[in-house]
Amino acid sequence: MLKSLNVNDATLGSGIQEIPISHDRLCHLQLTKCRVMRISVRCPQLETLSLKRSNMAQAVLNCPLLHLLDIGSCHKLTDAAIRSAAISCPQLESIDMSNCSCVSDETLREIALTCANLHILNASYCPNISLESVRLPMLTVLKLHSCEGITSASMSAIAYSYMLEVLELDNCSLLTSVSLDLPRLQNIRLVHCRKFADLNLQSIMLSSIMLSNCPALHRINITSNSLQKLALQKQENLTTLALQCQYLQEVDLTDCESLTNSICEVFSDGGGCPMLKSLVLDNCEYINVELSRWSFTGEIYRLGNMLLNNASLINDTLLEFGLDFSEMKSAIPNHTRMDIGLPNFGMTTLTAVRFHSTSLVSLSLVGCRAITALDLACPSLELVCLDGCDHLEEASFCPVALRSLNLGICPKLKILSIEAPSMVSLELKGCGVLSEASINCPLLTSLDASFCSQLKDDCLSATTASCPLIGSLILMSCPSVGSDGLLSLQRLPHLSVLDLSYTFLMNLQPVFDSCLQLKVLKLQACKYLTDTSLEPLYKDGALPALQELDLSYGTLCQFAIEELLACCRHLTHLSLNGCSSQIAYCRTSTVLVVRNIRKVVIPAVALCLHLSSLNLSLSANLKEVDVVCFNLCFLNLSNCCSLEILKLECPRLTSLFLQSCNIDEGVVEAAISQCGMLETLDVRFCPKICSISMGRLRAACSSLKRIFSSLSPS
C-alpha cells in the first residue's frame, strides 16, 4: 500500500492545468524541483509535504494531519498562496518558507493564529518580514538568515517565543542589537551581521553561541548556567564583556584587539566565571593607525579630523579657520570611525594583565606585545604561553602550579616574582635587564639564567635558599655574579651542572668549596682566570666527582693545563675547543703543554682510563695527534687544517671527526685500522681524500657504518 511518494526534477502536466494529487493512505509526499503551474493535494493521512524548489504559482492543500511543510525556494508562490496553503493545515508543527521572497508579516500573523502547535519556522532570505506583531509562543526553532527586515525592534516579537531553543540570525544586515531573556534558549547564531553592536542574553540553558564577522560588535552581556565554551575570535571592536556563566570552562578571545585591562576582572574570582579553566587572549593588541592612513588631503582637514574627539579644541581651534566640523562629527558613529580611517584617541589596549583565579589552568597571551605588567595569582595554573610578549617589564606568578616556565622571550623583563611549588624548570635566558628576582620553587631542578647580566649575588643567594633541589645552574654571561653568590651554592647539595662561561671570574675557590657533587663545569671564554685558578683541581683533589670540563676559548697557561690533564684522571669529557695558543703533549705519566699547537700525545702510561670524549677542533696549528686511550669514544679534530700525522690506538672509539683537515688518505687509513669499533667517520671538505678512497677506508675498518664526505654520498 502506497504511503510515500517521491518525484524529483519532473514536468507535471502541460504546464497550464492544475495537477490534482489525491490518496487516502499517502503519508509522505516529495515533489522536488518539479515544473508545474498549479497543484492540488488532497491526502487526509498526509504528514509531511515537500515542494522545495518547484515553480508552481499556487498550491491548494487539503491535508488536515499535515505537520511538516517545506516550500523552500518556491519563488513563484505568492504571499496569498503561501498563506492559504499554510492556514489550511492547522496541525502544522514545522514550516520551511526560506527563499520565498513574497512572504509578509501578515502571512506570519495568520499562521501564528491558525497553527497553534508550530514549533519550527525557517523564514530565511525573506526580505519583507520584520516580525511586527507576530506572536509564536510555541516556537522552538527560528531561522532568519539574511532577512533584511529584521532589526532590533524584531526582538520584542522573538521575546514572546518563550519556548525558543534555537535562534539563527546570520546576515541580518540591519540588526544592531539583540536583547533577549529566553529561559529555554540553547543555541544562537549571529554571523556576518555588519551593524550588530550589542548582545544581551539571559538564558540559563544557553550552551552554544556562534558569533563571527560582526565588525561593529563592542558589548556582550551573557547569563547562562549551561554555557561551557565561548569563542569570540576577531571581534576587533569588542570592548565590554560581562559574563555570569557558572559552568563556563573555555574562552577564546583571539584577535579581540580592543579589549582593555578591565577584561581581567571578568575572569578573576568573583567575575562570574568560577569554573573557567582555559583562557586565550592571543593578539589582543590595538595597533595605532599611522596619520597617513586616515588623514584627508589638505592640512586643514587633517587638523579637523584629529580634533573630532575633542569638543573644546573644535570650539577653540577650528572656528579660527571659519570651519564647522560639528556635522561631520555627529555623522560618524564611534564604532565606525576606524572603518573609514579616523583615529580614536580614546582607544586603549591590554597593557596590564592581572588574574586572581583559583580555577584557571591554561592562559595564552601570545602576541600581546603591549603588555608590560603581568600578575597571576592562579594556584591551579599549569600552562602559560607568553610568546611575543616582548615588552613585559614586571611579572608575578604567585602562586601558580606551573612545572616549567620560559621567560627568555621577554627581553625587557626587569622584576620577577615566582611562587610555584611544582616547578622543576625555569628559563630566564636572555633577560638582560632582569635585576630583581624572587624565586620560590622548592622542587626546581634546572635554572637557566644565561645572559642575565643584571642579576647579582643577593638574588642568587636568595634563590639557592628557596630552591635547594637545583641540579643544573646556567650562569653564562652573568658578569654581576661574584664570590658571594658562588659561595651560596653550598646550599645546593644536588648541583651537578654549573656553567660559568663568558664571565669575569678570577677566583674559582668558592666553586671548589661549595659544589662538592659537581659533575659538569663549563668555563668557556673565562679570560680573567689566573694561572693558579685550577690548582685546587690537580693539587687538592677538589671536585672529586667532576667528569666534564669545558675550557674552550680560554687563556690558561701551559703549566695549569699540564697539571690538570696529568692529575684529573676522573675526567671523561675535556673540551679545549678554540684554544689556539696551546697544545697538550702527554709523555709517560705527565702532560706537557707546548706552544703553537703542534702536537698532542696521550700514551698508554698516562692512564687516562676515564677519558671518553676529546674535542680539539679549531686548533689551527695542530700538526700531530698520537693518542692511546682504551675508553675514548669520541674524538673531534675538525678544522685542524695543519694536521699531518694521526696515530690512534683507541679500541672503543666510535666517532671520529676530521672535517676540513688537510690530511692524507693513507694517514687516515692507517689510523682507523686500530679502531675496531669505529662507526662514524666525517671527512667532509678534506681536499686530499677523494671519492674513490671510500672503499679503502671501509676496508681498513670493517666496523664503519657511516662515512660523511662532500665528494660522495656514502
Buried (B, 14 or more C-beta within 10 A) or exposed (E): EEEEBEBEEEEBBEEEEEBEBEBEEBBBBBBBBBEBBBBBBBBBBBBBBBBBBBBBBBBBBBBEEBBBBBBBBBEEBBBEBBBBBBBBBBBBBBBBBBBBEBBBBBBBBBBBEBBEEBBBBBBBBBEBBBBBEBEBEBBBBBBBBBBBBBBBBBBEBBEBBEBBBBBBBBBBBBBBBBBBEBEBBBBBBBBBBBBBBBBBBBBBBBBBBEBBBBBBBBBBBBBBBBBBEBBBBBBBBBBBBBBBBBBBBBBBBBBBBBBBBEBBBBBBBEBBBBEBBBBBBBBBBBEEBEEEEBBEEEEEBBBBBBBBBEEEEBEEBBEEEEBEBEEBBEEBEBBBBBEEEBBBEEBBBBBBBBBBBBBBBBBBBBBBBBBBBBBBBBBBBBBBBBBBBBBBBBBBBBBBBBBBBBBBBBBBBBBBBBBBEBBBBBBBBBBBBBBBBBBBBEBBBBBBBBBBBBBBBEBBBBBBEBBBBBBBBBBBBBBBBBBEBBBBBBBBEEBBBBBBBBBBBEBBBBBBBBBEBBBBBBBBBBEEBBEBBBBBBBEEEBBEEBBBBBBBBBBBEBEBBBBBBBBBEBBBBBBBBBBBBBBBBBEEEBBBBBEEBBBBBBBEEBBBEBBBBBBBBBBEBBBBBBBBBBBBBBBBBBBBBBBBBBBBBBBBBBBBBBBBBBBBBEBBBBBBBBBEEBBBBBBBBBEBBEEEBBEEBBEBBEEBEEBBBBBBEB
